[in-house]
Every structure is written in structure tokens, then in C-alpha cells.
Amino acid sequence: FGFLYGRYEKKWYMWELVVMFRKVTLSASNLFFTTVPLFQTTMAMMVLFGCLIFQVFASPYLVGQLDVLEFLMLTNNFLVLFSGMMYLSDEFPDSQSKDIVTGIVIVILVVGITCMGIFLCREIMRRAAEMKNTKKLDDLRLDVVAHGRRVFTPEGMLLINTFCTDAKLYDLNQFERLLNDV
């Protein structure tokens, strides 16, 4: 069950319950208050505002970028609901005001989606680099294991209890410590 708590700091390992509470509460407000849309929107905004404040207070994710992304997405959802509430009230003085609010909503959505896209691209690049480094380390481990702890110098000399990489000679004990540190 590590996928439920692995991305959170130790003191916030139960944060997934907060996320589930938010989802259930938003779904319940959508289900139970269908006859009064303004009240439905108000309830959803209150839930999102509370979760937003709690998110800022807790910063539960191990990766700081996820805290920022969660903050931006909660803010984005809150502002979209707020603008939707303005449309529900239908108290715009003229059509130009309604067009301005529509433009603001579109900008908010585009900024939110752009932030999500940038984060995803950065995360993909980070994980690809991490996998590349892991592959190099695994290849080095396999090379040492395949030679039975015997490494040959470029001249073909057999070195017992040593290994050679990038024309540098290391003690095998030091190599094992390096592998364990990674």
C-alpha cells in the first residue's frame, strides 16, 4: 500500500485521507444540493477553500513542486467555481462585463493547464535522467559481477580485489561502499 503514502512526508502519511475527504465532500455537495445550484457551488467553494488553507499549512508532499502544483490546482478550481457562481447570479450590468469574466476564466484555465504541462514535462525529464543513471550503475555492477571481482587493465593485466573505471583504479571495498551509498 506504499502508493497511498509514499509521496507524502512521514508526519503527513495519512494525507490521502484528506484528498479522499475532499473528493467525497465535493461529490456529496454535487449530489445532494441539485435543486439549489447556488448553494451547491457555495458548499464546494467552502470545501475547496478549507482544503486550500490546510494544503498551505501542511505542505505534505516530499517533492516541493507537488505542493506548489496542488496549491495552483486547488486555487484554479476555487476561481472557476467562483466565476461559475457569478454566472449563476446573472447580475451582470451588461454583456461586456460578462465577456470580461469569461476572458478571466479562460486565462485561469490556460494558466492552470500550462502549469500542469510544465510540471509533467519536468517530471518526465527528471525520471528519464534518473533511469539513465540507474542503468549506468547497473551496467557497472554487472561488469564487476561478471568478471568475478576480477578486472582487467587496458593492458590486459588481471587485478585482484580492484576495479578500474575511466582509467582510474579503485579498491573493491571502496566500490562496494559507493554502490551501497547509492
Salt bridges, closest charged atoms under 4 A:
GLU16 OE1 - ARG7 NH2 3.01
GLU70 OE2 - ARG22 NH1 2.97
GLU123 OE2 - ARG126 NH2 2.53
GLU123 OE2 - ARG127 NE 2.99
GLU130 OE1 - ARG126 NH1 3.20
ASP138 OD1 - ARG141 NH1 3.23
ASP139 OD1 - LYS135 NZ 3.15
ASP143 OD1 - HIS147 ND1 3.24
GLU176 OE2 - ARG149 NH2 2.19
